[in-house]
Amino acid sequence: MKKKTGQKKMQKKITGKTLLSEVLKNNDKAAEILFNAGLYCIGCPMSMQETIEQGCLAHGMSKKQIDELLKKLNNKAVKQTKNC
């Protein structure tokens, strides 16, 4: 079986320990999802060194809200990978 050239690697699962900067860099829809959740990470210097969990907790989000956000980010990442 031949390998397809130009195919992107499967993205790692996004967790609370994933750096915000990594998510923003690797997921085209991340900025929109984070913005809709009240996290304006794209312009924040802390996004370079903070994890998703740290950023969410700093903005007063509950564990349940963080889990819902992670599901949204992962769902968009999977759809993005399939469309490549």
Phi and psi in radians as a Rosetta constraint file:
Dihedral C 1 N 2 CA 2 C 2 CIRCULARHARMONIC -1.417 0.35
Dihedral N 2 CA 2 C 2 N 3 CIRCULARHARMONIC 2.561 0.35
Dihedral C 2 N 3 CA 3 C 3 CIRCULARHARMONIC -1.483 0.35
Dihedral N 3 CA 3 C 3 N 4 CIRCULARHARMONIC 2.476 0.35
Dihedral C 3 N 4 CA 4 C 4 CIRCULARHARMONIC -1.420 0.35
Dihedral N 4 CA 4 C 4 N 5 CIRCULARHARMONIC 2.298 0.35
Dihedral C 4 N 5 CA 5 C 5 CIRCULARHARMONIC -1.500 0.35
Dihedral N 5 CA 5 C 5 N 6 CIRCULARHARMONIC 2.633 0.35
Dihedral C 5 N 6 CA 6 C 6 CIRCULARHARMONIC 1.406 0.35
Dihedral N 6 CA 6 C 6 N 7 CIRCULARHARMONIC 0.093 0.35
Dihedral C 6 N 7 CA 7 C 7 CIRCULARHARMONIC -1.430 0.35
Dihedral N 7 CA 7 C 7 N 8 CIRCULARHARMONIC 2.345 0.35
Dihedral C 7 N 8 CA 8 C 8 CIRCULARHARMONIC -1.306 0.35
Dihedral N 8 CA 8 C 8 N 9 CIRCULARHARMONIC 2.669 0.35
Dihedral C 8 N 9 CA 9 C 9 CIRCULARHARMONIC -1.211 0.35
Dihedral N 9 CA 9 C 9 N 10 CIRCULARHARMONIC 2.653 0.35
Dihedral C 9 N 10 CA 10 C 10 CIRCULARHARMONIC -1.131 0.35
Dihedral N 10 CA 10 C 10 N 11 CIRCULARHARMONIC 2.389 0.35
Dihedral C 10 N 11 CA 11 C 11 CIRCULARHARMONIC -1.383 0.35
Dihedral N 11 CA 11 C 11 N 12 CIRCULARHARMONIC 2.587 0.35
Dihedral C 11 N 12 CA 12 C 12 CIRCULARHARMONIC -1.183 0.35
Dihedral N 12 CA 12 C 12 N 13 CIRCULARHARMONIC 2.659 0.35
Dihedral C 12 N 13 CA 13 C 13 CIRCULARHARMONIC -1.131 0.35
Dihedral N 13 CA 13 C 13 N 14 CIRCULARHARMONIC 2.375 0.35
Dihedral C 13 N 14 CA 14 C 14 CIRCULARHARMONIC -1.461 0.35
Dihedral N 14 CA 14 C 14 N 15 CIRCULARHARMONIC 2.199 0.35
Dihedral C 14 N 15 CA 15 C 15 CIRCULARHARMONIC -2.147 0.35
Dihedral N 15 CA 15 C 15 N 16 CIRCULARHARMONIC 3.085 0.35
Dihedral C 15 N 16 CA 16 C 16 CIRCULARHARMONIC -1.095 0.35
Dihedral N 16 CA 16 C 16 N 17 CIRCULARHARMONIC -0.377 0.35
Dihedral C 16 N 17 CA 17 C 17 CIRCULARHARMONIC -1.560 0.35
Dihedral N 17 CA 17 C 17 N 18 CIRCULARHARMONIC -0.069 0.35
Dihedral C 17 N 18 CA 18 C 18 CIRCULARHARMONIC -1.269 0.35
Dihedral N 18 CA 18 C 18 N 19 CIRCULARHARMONIC 2.365 0.35
Dihedral C 18 N 19 CA 19 C 19 CIRCULARHARMONIC -1.162 0.35
Dihedral N 19 CA 19 C 19 N 20 CIRCULARHARMONIC 2.430 0.35
Dihedral C 19 N 20 CA 20 C 20 CIRCULARHARMONIC -1.006 0.35
Dihedral N 20 CA 20 C 20 N 21 CIRCULARHARMONIC -0.701 0.35
Dihedral C 20 N 21 CA 21 C 21 CIRCULARHARMONIC -1.081 0.35
Dihedral N 21 CA 21 C 21 N 22 CIRCULARHARMONIC -0.640 0.35
Dihedral C 21 N 22 CA 22 C 22 CIRCULARHARMONIC -1.164 0.35
Dihedral N 22 CA 22 C 22 N 23 CIRCULARHARMONIC -0.735 0.35
Dihedral C 22 N 23 CA 23 C 23 CIRCULARHARMONIC -1.130 0.35
Dihedral N 23 CA 23 C 23 N 24 CIRCULARHARMONIC -0.797 0.35
Dihedral C 23 N 24 CA 24 C 24 CIRCULARHARMONIC -1.114 0.35
Dihedral N 24 CA 24 C 24 N 25 CIRCULARHARMONIC -0.619 0.35
Dihedral C 24 N 25 CA 25 C 25 CIRCULARHARMONIC -1.262 0.35
Dihedral N 25 CA 25 C 25 N 26 CIRCULARHARMONIC -0.655 0.35
Dihedral C 25 N 26 CA 26 C 26 CIRCULARHARMONIC -1.780 0.35
Dihedral N 26 CA 26 C 26 N 27 CIRCULARHARMONIC -0.074 0.35
Dihedral C 26 N 27 CA 27 C 27 CIRCULARHARMONIC -2.322 0.35
Dihedral N 27 CA 27 C 27 N 28 CIRCULARHARMONIC 1.944 0.35
Dihedral C 27 N 28 CA 28 C 28 CIRCULARHARMONIC -1.046 0.35
Dihedral N 28 CA 28 C 28 N 29 CIRCULARHARMONIC -0.496 0.35
Dihedral C 28 N 29 CA 29 C 29 CIRCULARHARMONIC -1.656 0.35
Dihedral N 29 CA 29 C 29 N 30 CIRCULARHARMONIC -0.075 0.35
Dihedral C 29 N 30 CA 30 C 30 CIRCULARHARMONIC -1.044 0.35
Dihedral N 30 CA 30 C 30 N 31 CIRCULARHARMONIC -0.780 0.35
Dihedral C 30 N 31 CA 31 C 31 CIRCULARHARMONIC -1.041 0.35
Dihedral N 31 CA 31 C 31 N 32 CIRCULARHARMONIC -0.762 0.35
Dihedral C 31 N 32 CA 32 C 32 CIRCULARHARMONIC -1.124 0.35
Dihedral N 32 CA 32 C 32 N 33 CIRCULARHARMONIC -0.754 0.35
Dihedral C 32 N 33 CA 33 C 33 CIRCULARHARMONIC -1.128 0.35
Dihedral N 33 CA 33 C 33 N 34 CIRCULARHARMONIC -0.797 0.35
Dihedral C 33 N 34 CA 34 C 34 CIRCULARHARMONIC -1.148 0.35
Dihedral N 34 CA 34 C 34 N 35 CIRCULARHARMONIC -0.723 0.35
Dihedral C 34 N 35 CA 35 C 35 CIRCULARHARMONIC -1.041 0.35
Dihedral N 35 CA 35 C 35 N 36 CIRCULARHARMONIC -0.800 0.35
Dihedral C 35 N 36 CA 36 C 36 CIRCULARHARMONIC -1.122 0.35
Dihedral N 36 CA 36 C 36 N 37 CIRCULARHARMONIC -0.407 0.35
Dihedral C 36 N 37 CA 37 C 37 CIRCULARHARMONIC -1.547 0.35
Dihedral N 37 CA 37 C 37 N 38 CIRCULARHARMONIC 0.021 0.35
Dihedral C 37 N 38 CA 38 C 38 CIRCULARHARMONIC 1.551 0.35
Dihedral N 38 CA 38 C 38 N 39 CIRCULARHARMONIC 0.231 0.35
Dihedral C 38 N 39 CA 39 C 39 CIRCULARHARMONIC -1.910 0.35
Dihedral N 39 CA 39 C 39 N 40 CIRCULARHARMONIC 1.999 0.35
Dihedral C 39 N 40 CA 40 C 40 CIRCULARHARMONIC -1.765 0.35
Dihedral N 40 CA 40 C 40 N 41 CIRCULARHARMONIC 0.971 0.35
Dihedral C 40 N 41 CA 41 C 41 CIRCULARHARMONIC -1.140 0.35
Dihedral N 41 CA 41 C 41 N 42 CIRCULARHARMONIC -0.497 0.35
Dihedral C 41 N 42 CA 42 C 42 CIRCULARHARMONIC -1.028 0.35
Dihedral N 42 CA 42 C 42 N 43 CIRCULARHARMONIC -0.528 0.35
Dihedral C 42 N 43 CA 43 C 43 CIRCULARHARMONIC -1.855 0.35
Dihedral N 43 CA 43 C 43 N 44 CIRCULARHARMONIC 0.123 0.35
Dihedral C 43 N 44 CA 44 C 44 CIRCULARHARMONIC -1.702 0.35
Dihedral N 44 CA 44 C 44 N 45 CIRCULARHARMONIC 2.205 0.35
Dihedral C 44 N 45 CA 45 C 45 CIRCULARHARMONIC -1.125 0.35
Dihedral N 45 CA 45 C 45 N 46 CIRCULARHARMONIC -0.396 0.35
Dihedral C 45 N 46 CA 46 C 46 CIRCULARHARMONIC -1.222 0.35
Dihedral N 46 CA 46 C 46 N 47 CIRCULARHARMONIC -0.368 0.35
Dihedral C 46 N 47 CA 47 C 47 CIRCULARHARMONIC -1.108 0.35
Dihedral N 47 CA 47 C 47 N 48 CIRCULARHARMONIC -0.333 0.35
Dihedral C 47 N 48 CA 48 C 48 CIRCULARHARMONIC -1.260 0.35
Dihedral N 48 CA 48 C 48 N 49 CIRCULARHARMONIC -0.419 0.35
Dihedral C 48 N 49 CA 49 C 49 CIRCULARHARMONIC -2.223 0.35
Dihedral N 49 CA 49 C 49 N 50 CIRCULARHARMONIC -0.110 0.35
Dihedral C 49 N 50 CA 50 C 50 CIRCULARHARMONIC -1.633 0.35
Dihedral N 50 CA 50 C 50 N 51 CIRCULARHARMONIC 2.570 0.35
Dihedral C 50 N 51 CA 51 C 51 CIRCULARHARMONIC -1.452 0.35
Dihedral N 51 CA 51 C 51 N 52 CIRCULARHARMONIC 2.903 0.35
Dihedral C 51 N 52 CA 52 C 52 CIRCULARHARMONIC -1.013 0.35
Dihedral N 52 CA 52 C 52 N 53 CIRCULARHARMONIC -0.794 0.35
Dihedral C 52 N 53 CA 53 C 53 CIRCULARHARMONIC -1.049 0.35
Dihedral N 53 CA 53 C 53 N 54 CIRCULARHARMONIC -0.782 0.35
Dihedral C 53 N 54 CA 54 C 54 CIRCULARHARMONIC -1.080 0.35
Dihedral N 54 CA 54 C 54 N 55 CIRCULARHARMONIC -0.773 0.35
Dihedral C 54 N 55 CA 55 C 55 CIRCULARHARMONIC -1.121 0.35
Dihedral N 55 CA 55 C 55 N 56 CIRCULARHARMONIC -0.755 0.35
Dihedral C 55 N 56 CA 56 C 56 CIRCULARHARMONIC -1.133 0.35
Dihedral N 56 CA 56 C 56 N 57 CIRCULARHARMONIC -0.780 0.35
Dihedral C 56 N 57 CA 57 C 57 CIRCULARHARMONIC -1.123 0.35
Dihedral N 57 CA 57 C 57 N 58 CIRCULARHARMONIC -0.645 0.35
Dihedral C 57 N 58 CA 58 C 58 CIRCULARHARMONIC -1.129 0.35
Dihedral N 58 CA 58 C 58 N 59 CIRCULARHARMONIC -0.434 0.35
Dihedral C 58 N 59 CA 59 C 59 CIRCULARHARMONIC -1.719 0.35
Dihedral N 59 CA 59 C 59 N 60 CIRCULARHARMONIC 0.224 0.35
Dihedral C 59 N 60 CA 60 C 60 CIRCULARHARMONIC 1.362 0.35
Dihedral N 60 CA 60 C 60 N 61 CIRCULARHARMONIC 0.342 0.35
Dihedral C 60 N 61 CA 61 C 61 CIRCULARHARMONIC -1.379 0.35
Dihedral N 61 CA 61 C 61 N 62 CIRCULARHARMONIC 2.558 0.35
Dihedral C 61 N 62 CA 62 C 62 CIRCULARHARMONIC -1.461 0.35
Dihedral N 62 CA 62 C 62 N 63 CIRCULARHARMONIC 2.912 0.35
Dihedral C 62 N 63 CA 63 C 63 CIRCULARHARMONIC -1.015 0.35
Dihedral N 63 CA 63 C 63 N 64 CIRCULARHARMONIC -0.703 0.35
Dihedral C 63 N 64 CA 64 C 64 CIRCULARHARMONIC -1.105 0.35
Dihedral N 64 CA 64 C 64 N 65 CIRCULARHARMONIC -0.758 0.35
Dihedral C 64 N 65 CA 65 C 65 CIRCULARHARMONIC -1.121 0.35
Dihedral N 65 CA 65 C 65 N 66 CIRCULARHARMONIC -0.673 0.35
Dihedral C 65 N 66 CA 66 C 66 CIRCULARHARMONIC -1.136 0.35
Dihedral N 66 CA 66 C 66 N 67 CIRCULARHARMONIC -0.773 0.35
Dihedral C 66 N 67 CA 67 C 67 CIRCULARHARMONIC -1.064 0.35
Dihedral N 67 CA 67 C 67 N 68 CIRCULARHARMONIC -0.713 0.35
Dihedral C 67 N 68 CA 68 C 68 CIRCULARHARMONIC -1.127 0.35
Dihedral N 68 CA 68 C 68 N 69 CIRCULARHARMONIC -0.709 0.35
Dihedral C 68 N 69 CA 69 C 69 CIRCULARHARMONIC -1.116 0.35
Dihedral N 69 CA 69 C 69 N 70 CIRCULARHARMONIC -0.752 0.35
Dihedral C 69 N 70 CA 70 C 70 CIRCULARHARMONIC -1.083 0.35
Dihedral N 70 CA 70 C 70 N 71 CIRCULARHARMONIC -0.692 0.35
Dihedral C 70 N 71 CA 71 C 71 CIRCULARHARMONIC -1.060 0.35
Dihedral N 71 CA 71 C 71 N 72 CIRCULARHARMONIC -0.785 0.35
Dihedral C 71 N 72 CA 72 C 72 CIRCULARHARMONIC -1.081 0.35
Dihedral N 72 CA 72 C 72 N 73 CIRCULARHARMONIC -0.788 0.35
Dihedral C 72 N 73 CA 73 C 73 CIRCULARHARMONIC -1.098 0.35
Dihedral N 73 CA 73 C 73 N 74 CIRCULARHARMONIC -0.747 0.35
Dihedral C 73 N 74 CA 74 C 74 CIRCULARHARMONIC -1.207 0.35
Dihedral N 74 CA 74 C 74 N 75 CIRCULARHARMONIC -0.661 0.35
Dihedral C 74 N 75 CA 75 C 75 CIRCULARHARMONIC -1.095 0.35
Dihedral N 75 CA 75 C 75 N 76 CIRCULARHARMONIC -0.748 0.35
Dihedral C 75 N 76 CA 76 C 76 CIRCULARHARMONIC -1.180 0.35
Dihedral N 76 CA 76 C 76 N 77 CIRCULARHARMONIC -0.648 0.35
Dihedral C 76 N 77 CA 77 C 77 CIRCULARHARMONIC -1.142 0.35
Dihedral N 77 CA 77 C 77 N 78 CIRCULARHARMONIC -0.699 0.35
Dihedral C 77 N 78 CA 78 C 78 CIRCULARHARMONIC -1.169 0.35
Dihedral N 78 CA 78 C 78 N 79 CIRCULARHARMONIC -0.789 0.35
Dihedral C 78 N 79 CA 79 C 79 CIRCULARHARMONIC -1.083 0.35
Dihedral N 79 CA 79 C 79 N 80 CIRCULARHARMONIC -0.708 0.35
Dihedral C 79 N 80 CA 80 C 80 CIRCULARHARMONIC -1.102 0.35
Dihedral N 80 CA 80 C 80 N 81 CIRCULARHARMONIC -0.741 0.35
Dihedral C 80 N 81 CA 81 C 81 CIRCULARHARMONIC -1.158 0.35
Dihedral N 81 CA 81 C 81 N 82 CIRCULARHARMONIC -0.701 0.35
Dihedral C 81 N 82 CA 82 C 82 CIRCULARHARMONIC -1.168 0.35
Dihedral N 82 CA 82 C 82 N 83 CIRCULARHARMONIC -0.508 0.35
Dihedral C 82 N 83 CA 83 C 83 CIRCULARHARMONIC -1.419 0.35
Dihedral N 83 CA 83 C 83 N 84 CIRCULARHARMONIC -0.070 0.35
